[in-house]
Amino acid sequence: MKNDYEIREGVTAIFLKRKDGTVIETIIDTSDLPKAQEIEGAWYALYSKFND
């Protein structure tokens, strides 16, 4: 995983860059971090008009 992340009391925030340059966070359980780190590429956020 090429994303920056921060471990916070049992959860991990993964920082996702959007096309417009903003950064948002997604939260995973820290016990799942090794699985996320196995991903070779970067995670990113994709806007969906259906999320409004």
Wavefront OBJ file of the C-alpha trace (Angstrom):
o trace
v 0.000 0.000 0.000
v 1.446 3.311 -1.052
v -0.874 5.468 1.074
v 0.144 7.220 4.256
v -1.662 5.994 7.361
v -1.899 6.660 11.086
v -2.611 4.167 13.867
v -5.094 5.465 16.458
v -6.057 3.331 19.470
v -7.019 0.118 17.691
v -8.031 1.631 14.373
v -5.953 2.827 11.459
v -6.761 5.876 9.335
v -5.669 5.506 5.711
v -5.338 8.816 3.867
v -6.911 8.826 0.409
v -6.137 11.471 -2.189
v -8.883 12.695 -4.494
v -8.373 13.987 -8.024
v -8.906 17.573 -6.825
v -6.005 17.252 -4.361
v -8.052 16.956 -1.196
v -7.358 14.158 1.236
v -9.986 12.127 3.075
v -9.657 9.263 5.527
v -10.980 5.763 5.620
v -10.831 3.765 8.836
v -9.906 0.094 9.169
v -9.277 -2.108 12.169
v -5.551 -2.103 12.926
v -5.543 -5.905 12.926
v -6.351 -5.677 9.175
v -3.414 -3.354 8.429
v -1.046 -6.157 7.325
v -3.632 -7.212 4.706
v -3.952 -3.626 3.466
v -0.176 -3.292 3.254
v -0.042 -6.287 0.894
v -1.787 -4.207 -1.776
v 0.864 -2.974 -4.197
v -0.934 0.113 -5.457
v -2.447 3.137 -3.781
v -5.982 3.492 -2.480
v -7.949 6.493 -3.698
v -11.331 8.094 -3.151
v -13.855 8.224 -5.947
v -16.849 10.545 -5.752
v -20.223 9.040 -6.518
v -23.314 11.166 -7.020
v -25.247 8.333 -5.355
v -23.529 9.049 -1.998
v -25.278 12.422 -1.519
l 1 2 3 4 5 6 7 8 9 10 11 12 13 14 15 16 17 18 19 20 21 22 23 24 25 26 27 28 29 30 31 32 33 34 35 36 37 38 39 40 41 42 43 44 45 46 47 48 49 50 51 52
